[in-house]
Each structure stands twice: as structure tokens, then as C-alpha cells.
Amino acid sequence: MRTHYIVIILSLSVFLVGFSQPSNQSIHQKIRFLELDDDVYCHAQNLYFETSGEPYKGKVAVIFVVSNRVKDIRWPNDVCEVIWQKKWKNKKRRYISQFSWTTDGKSDTPRNLKEWYQCLLIAQAWKNNKLKNNIGNATHYHSVTVKPWWRKKYQQVAAIGRHIFYE
């Protein structure tokens, strides 16, 4: 399994943000030597882009949606493959993904170090079995700002922050 070293990326982030922000420097020091396996990195990245600004419980719920999908035969049996899964839709002439940030064409590099650090810690806690599943067998969720076609096919099990969860 490949290991992600994020020292260079975070060093550049701190440099670009500026040295006058001690909070970013201290976060950088905490993250500097973390070694992240693929599952932890992919979960953290997904949390960052899907749940920035969400409460802790919402972040945990999203991690368990992905984990529940990994266990379900309808999805790949790998965290990163579930997160990055996409299909080409001829009618729309574009890829459709499970998580919109993976196909939005924007940078996938976290910019808010405080938020990124929190996502890394939650993903690492998941890896170490330190998180309590707060959404049962939910395999779907969406923002409260949208009404996807599939929502009526599933039972709502939770509403946390700006997301609604279904199984």
C-alpha cells in the first residue's frame, strides 16, 4: 500500500498563506510527519470537500456512508474506489460521480489547513476503530439544498448539519 507524504504540499501551503499566521504554522507542525495510507487519505480528502463547515457528527456520518458502501456489493470494495467512482453519461456528455468534488474540475488540494487537519484526525480515528457509527447502514446522503431523484427510494435515517442520510 502506498503511503502519502504530505510534507511538501503542506509546506507550500504554509509558504503561500504566509508566515504571519501562527495557527497555520502550528497546524503544519502537527501534520508535517503524518504518514497516511490510501484509505485514510481518501477519507480525509472526501471529508474536506464534502463536509467543510459541517459539525463533527456530520463528518463521522459521511465517513460511515463510504464505509457502508465498501461493504455493499453495489459499490467497489475499496474506500478510494468508492470515492472516485464515476460513470460516463452520453446524454450529459460528462462524467457523473458519487461525490461531485471528484469531477468538478477544481483543485483537489486542501487550502484550509485547520479544516484539513480535522479531517485527517477523523479519518485516522476511523482507521483505528475509534469512531461510533451514527447512521447505521446508510449508503446515501445529500445536501439539504438539493432533492435528488433517488431520495424517495430510501428511508431517511438522519439529518445532521446540512446533510440528510438514507438507507
TORMIDO-749076 format. One record per residue (C-alpha): residue in one letter; x, y, z. Coordinates in steps of 0.25 Angstrom, whole numbers, m for minus. Layout:
N
code_east_north_up
A_X_Y_Z
...
//
This chain:
167
code_east_north_up
M_0_0_0
R_6_13_m4
T_8_24_7
H_5_38_5
Y_15_48_10
I_8_62_10
V_20_70_16
I_23_77_2
I_9_80_m1
L_7_86_13
S_20_93_13
L_16_100_1
S_2_103_6
V_8_110_18
F_18_118_10
L_7_122_1
V_m2_126_12
G_9_134_19
F_17_132_31
S_10_143_39
Q_m1_133_43
P_4_125_55
S_m9_116_55
N_m6_111_41
Q_9_108_45
S_5_100_58
I_m5_92_49
H_6_90_39
Q_15_85_50
K_5_75_55
I_2_70_41
R_17_70_36
F_21_56_38
L_8_48_37
E_8_36_28
L_m5_33_23
D_m9_20_16
D_m19_21_4
D_m32_19_11
V_m29_30_22
Y_m24_40_11
C_m36_37_2
H_m46_38_14
A_m39_51_19
Q_m40_57_5
N_m54_53_3
L_m58_59_17
Y_m51_72_14
F_m58_75_1
E_m72_69_5
T_m73_74_19
S_m65_86_21
G_m72_95_32
E_m81_83_36
P_m81_78_50
Y_m73_67_55
K_m85_57_55
G_m87_61_40
K_m73_57_37
V_m74_44_44
A_m87_41_37
V_m80_43_23
I_m69_34_27
F_m78_23_30
V_m87_25_17
V_m74_22_10
S_m70_10_19
N_m84_5_17
R_m83_5_2
V_m70_m2_3
K_m77_m14_10
D_m89_m13_0
I_m88_m21_m13
R_m93_m10_m21
W_m80_m2_m20
P_m65_m5_m21
N_m59_m11_m8
D_m49_m1_m6
V_m50_13_0
C_m43_21_m11
E_m50_14_m22
V_m64_17_m16
I_m60_32_m14
W_m54_33_m28
Q_m64_24_m35
K_m70_31_m48
K_m78_27_m60
W_m79_34_m74
K_m93_39_m77
N_m94_41_m92
K_m107_49_m91
K_m100_59_m82
R_m86_57_m89
R_m79_57_m76
Y_m75_48_m64
I_m85_46_m53
S_m79_43_m39
Q_m83_39_m26
F_m77_51_m20
S_m77_64_m28
W_m64_69_m24
T_m57_58_m31
T_m62_63_m45
D_m64_78_m43
G_m50_81_m50
K_m45_89_m38
S_m33_87_m30
D_m33_75_m20
T_m22_81_m11
P_m28_85_2
R_m25_100_5
N_m31_102_19
L_m21_95_28
K_m29_95_41
E_m41_88_33
W_m31_78_26
Y_m25_75_40
Q_m38_72_46
C_m42_63_34
L_m29_56_35
L_m31_53_50
I_m45_48_48
A_m40_39_36
Q_m29_33_45
A_m39_31_57
W_m48_23_47
K_m35_15_43
N_m33_12_58
N_m47_8_60
K_m49_20_69
L_m62_25_63
K_m76_21_66
N_m85_19_54
N_m96_29_56
I_m104_26_43
G_m106_11_43
N_m106_5_29
A_m108_18_22
T_m101_17_8
H_m107_31_3
Y_m107_45_7
H_m109_59_0
S_m109_73_4
V_m122_80_9
T_m121_89_m3
V_m124_78_m14
K_m135_68_m16
P_m128_56_m23
W_m138_47_m31
W_m133_35_m23
R_m137_40_m9
K_m151_34_m9
K_m145_20_m12
Y_m139_20_2
Q_m142_22_17
Q_m137_35_23
V_m129_31_36
A_m123_44_40
A_m121_59_37
I_m108_65_42
G_m103_79_39
R_m107_81_24
H_m108_67_20
I_m119_56_20
F_m115_42_21
Y_m123_29_16
E_m122_14_16
//
